[in-house]
Amino acid sequence: MAVAAASRVKRRVAEKARNKTRAYIALGANLGDPPAQLQAALRSLRSAPALEVVAVSPFYRTPPLGPPGQPDYCNAVCVVETALEPEALLDLLQGIENAAGRKRDGERWGPRLLDLDLLHMEGRVSRTPRLTLPHPELQRRAFVLVPLAEIAPDLLIPGLGKVRDLVAAVDRSGVKSGFESR
């Protein structure tokens, strides 16, 4: 009996592992205490029952992309394993942003308390009204590619190539390693 039960448990664990996908998430903030906000977002991701954080890049200081006069951003990338579908993962990420005080006021590339972007899910390409995978600006953003290359340089992004080649092709001059809490 015990052997049969153990065998069933092993099969369930193996099945769950087969159904998991690696997802790559960009984290950014430039209001309040950005490194603390990224740490809090990572704690929220680690406590989410639907995923496991398997790698986190170092934090980087980067210039803002949008309107002038903003403070620098703190950026990082993490890798998670999840059985969630892409839009369900997007819902989880937006819930974490909202809990952190994120306001969606329509200002594109404006200052943020927290920004979580789903960059890529291995084996998935998506074009829906809510979500495009891989992220449509991924190959142009050093603030995403530099931390991503730290943890997944050989990752192949469909239609774009390997992360190591993408990061070599962008201007990385504004991306500085380290970002201390205020």
N, C-alpha and C positions, 0 to 999 in steps of 0.2 A: 504493500500500500504506500509506504513512505517513498519508495523508489518511483512509483508511478506519479505521485504528487510532485516530487522534485523534478521529474521529467517534464510535466506540464508547465511548471514554473519556468524552467529553462527555455521551453518553446515560446512561452509568452514574452519573456525578456528578449529573446532573439528576434521575434516578430516585431516588437516595439523598436528595437535597434535598426532593423531593416527599413522601417517606415520613417525614420528620421532623416532630415535634410539639413545640410549646413547652410546657414544664412549669415550674411555679413551686414552689420549695422553700423552706420556712422553716427557718432555722438558729437554734439557741438553745443556751446553756450557762450554768450558774451555779456550777460547781465548778472548782477549780483556777485556771487563767488563761483565762477565757472568750473574750476576743478572740483569743488564740493558738489555742484549740481551733476557733473558727470559721474562722480563716485556714487551719489544717491541713485542715479538712473541705473548704474551697474548693479547696485544692491537690489533694486526693483526687478531687474532682469533675472538676477540670481534667485530671487524668491518666487518667480513665476513658475507655477507647476508644469507648464507646457513646454519649457525649454531648459537647456543647460548651457551656461556660458563656458566655452572651452578655451578661449584665448582673448586677451585684451592688449591692444597696442599701448605704447607709452602715450602720454599726453603731449600735444604740440600747441604752440602759440602761433596763430595765423592772422593775417590781416582780414578785415571784413570784406565780403564780396559785394555787398550792396551799398546803400546810401552812405555818403561820407559822414564823418563825425562819430562813428560807432567805435566802441572799444574793441580791442583784439578779441578773437575767439580762442577758446580752448577746444581742441578737436582730438578725437580718438576713433578707433574702429574696434568692434568686438565681433567674435565669431560665436555663433550659438548653434546648437543642434536642437531641432524641433520637429515634431510631427504636425505642427500647425500648417494650414494652407496659407499662401502668401497674404491674402486679404485679412485673415484672422490674425496673423502676426502683425500686420499693419495696424489693426484695431488695438492690439496690445500695446504697441509702441505709442500710438496716439493717446491711449489711456494714461500711460506713464508721463507723457508730455503734459497732458491736462492736469494731472495730479501735482505736477511741479509748477503749475501756474502759467503754462503756455497759453497765450491768447492769439487766436487766428483772426487778425484784423484786416487781412488782405494785403498788407504791405509785403511785397516780395523782397526777400533777402534783408529784411530789417533785423534789428537787434532781437535776441531771443534769450529767455531764461533756460530753455532746453529745446534742442532740435534732434530728433532721432529719425534717420533716413534708412529705409531698407534698400541696400545697395544691390544685392544679388542673392539669389537662392540657387544653389547648385541643382542643375537639371531642370530649371524652370525659366521660361521666357514668358512674359506676360505683358499684355497691352489692354488694360481696361480703363474706364473713365477715372478710376481711383488710383491705379498703380501700373507703372511701367517697370519691368525687370528685364535686363539689368537697368539700374538707374540711368536715365537718359543723359545725364551730365557727368557721369563717373569719369570718363576718360579725359575730361578737361579740368578736373579739380585736384590740384596738388594737396589741398588740405584733407582730402579723402585718400588719395593714392599713396601718399607718403606713409601714413599710419597703416594702411592696408598692406603695403609692401613689407612692413615690419613683421607681420604675422602670417601673410599668405602670398609670398612673392611669386610662386608658381601657379597661383590660381588662374585658370583660364576663364575669361569673361566672354561669353558667346558674342560673336560678331566684332569683338574688339581686340582680343589677344590676351597674352599673359600680363599680369599686374606688373611684373618687373620691367617689361617693355613699355607699358603705359606710363609708369612713373618716370622712366628715363626720358620720355618725350615731352614732359611738362616742365614749366618754369617752377622750380622749388625754392627760389631765393627768399620768398617771404615766410617759409615754413621753418619755425625754430623749435628745436626739441626742448621739452620741459615747460611747465606752466605751474607756477606756485600759487597756492591759495593766498588770498589777500588777508 
